[in-house]
């Protein structure tokens, strides 16, 4: 038992030595782009996970730190922080110049797009809600990675789902809907999908 505890302590010590002197930049996840500094390396005796804690309150499983974070030396981290600070707070003169609005004297009054007569008629119709079903291909992370992330990060499940949804191309969804709508109208009256019944009790 004592040998096992000693081996674990050695692993924690190696992790501290490995990370000492670096700043870290998140390259994946919700904190992507954020630079932070090492605070401590602590072993969770229940799960056996070596957690790396940072000064901004975040943490990560030591075994996947190089997958989600980029190591920076002190000078490099300071240069990036200074550059980002300058970009978010430009000099006063630069701010004034950016607030100048250039008006083109040749610009005429706004050109309003003439509404299509088809669209105009459609907008006047009573709503006819119809249920549609269509298939989508999703870029889902492997189950093995999903399990590791859930154990290693707080609120990992929500962030994984957000990642998948954010990665979706709205045009692909629209195209799938277009094809589905065409199929609905191609069917004869007996096969046509029935409108969704609205609940009048509410």
N, C-alpha and C positions, 0 to 999 in steps of 0.2 A: 504493500500500500504506500509506504513511504517512498519507494522508488518511483511509483506512478506519479505521486504528487511532485516529486523532484523533476521528473521529465516534463510535466505540464508547466512548472515554473520556468524551466529552461526554454520552453516554447514561447512563453510570454516575454521572457527576457530577450530572446532572439528577435521577436516581433518589434519590441521597443527599439532595439539597436538598428533594425532594418529601416525603421521609419524616422528615426531621430534626425533632426536638422532639415527636414523637408516641410514645405507647405504643400497643400493638395488642392487640385481643381477638379470638381465633378465634371465628368464628360458624358454621363448618362443620368437619366432620371429627372425628377422634378427640380433638383438643385443644379442641373446642368449649367456650367459656366461659372458657378460660384467658387471663389477661392477661400479656403479656410486653413486653420493651423491645428496641429496635433495637440491634444490635451492629455490623453492617457490611453493606455492599453490595458484592458481588464478581462479576466477570464470569468465566464459565466459557469459556475461549478455545476449547475443543474443540467445545462445543455452541452457543456464542453466547448462552447463557441468562444473564440477570442475576439472580443469587440474592440474596435478602435473608435475612441471618442474624440470629437473635435470641439474647438472653442465656440463654434456657433450653435452647439447643441445637437448636431447630427452625429450619427454613428454608422459603422459599417462592419460587416464580418471581414476579418483580416484575410481570409482565404480568397476573397473576390475583390480586394481593394484595387488591384491593378487593372481590373476589368472596368471598374466604374470611376476610377480617379487617376489623374495624371500628377506625377510627382514634380514639384518645382523647387529649385533652390531658392534661397532667400532673396537674392538680387532679382531673379526672374519674376518671382511673385510680386515684389515691390514695384517693378516696372509695369507689370500688367495692371496692378491696382491703381497706379498713378495715371496710366493711360485711360482707364475706364472712368476714373474720377474726373479727368479733364473733359472727356466726351460727354459726361452727364452734366457737367457744370462748366460750359465754355465761358471765355472772357466776356465781359459786359458788352464790348464793341461787337463781338461776333453775334451775341444774342440780338442786338439791335438790328444788325444787318439781316438776320434771318426773319425778323418781323416786318421787313419792308415788303409791301405788296406791289408788284409791277403790273400796271394797268396798260393794256394794249389799246391805243386810241382807235384802232381799226376794228376792234371787237364790237359786233352789233349786239342787239338784244338776244337773250337766250333763245336757242332753237328748240322748240318743244316737239318731241316726236309724235307724229300723228298716230293715234291709236288705231289698231287694226279693227275693222268692222266685225270680223269674226270674234275677236276677243271681247269686244263691246257687247255682242249678243250673248256670249257665254257667261259674262259677268252678271247679266240680268236674270239668268236662270235660277230656279230654286235648287239649293244644294242637293246633290245626289251622291251620297257617300257610298263607295263600293270597296269592299275588302280586297286587297291584292296580295299575292304571295310571290316572292321571287328569291332566287338563290344568290348568295354573295360569297366570294372567296376572301378569306381573312388571313392576314399575316400574323398568325398566332405563335407566340414563343413556345418552345418544347415544354412538355410537362415537367421534365427534370429541372429546367431552368426556373420554371414557375415555382416549384417546391422550394428550391434553394433561396429564391428571392423572398418568398413568404416567411421563411425562417429568419432571414438575415435583415429584413427591413420592416419597420412599422408601416402599416397601411400599404403594403406592397400590392395586394390584390387590386385595390382601387387604381393604383398607378399603372399596373399592367393593363387593365381594361382601358384606361384613358389613353395609353400608348397605342393600343390596337385601334381604338376609335379615331384618334387624331391622325393616324397614318392612312386612314381611308380617304380615297379620292371621291369627292362629292359627284364628280362627273360620271364615275362608274355606277354609282347608285342611280343617278338620273337616267342613264342609258338603260339600266335594267328595268326601271319603271316604264320607260318609253316602250320597250319591247313587250312588257306585260300588258300595257294599255292597248297596244295594237292587237295582241292576241284576244283580249276581251271583245273588241269590236269585230274581229274576224269570225267569232263564233255566232251561230244562229240564235234565235230568240230563246229556244228551249235550253240551250247550254250557257246562256249569258249569266254571269254571276249576279246574284240578287243584291240590291242596295242594302246597306246596313240600316236596320230599324232604329230610329231614335227613340230614346226613353222619354215619353211625355209626362211621366210621373214626377220628374225632377223639376 
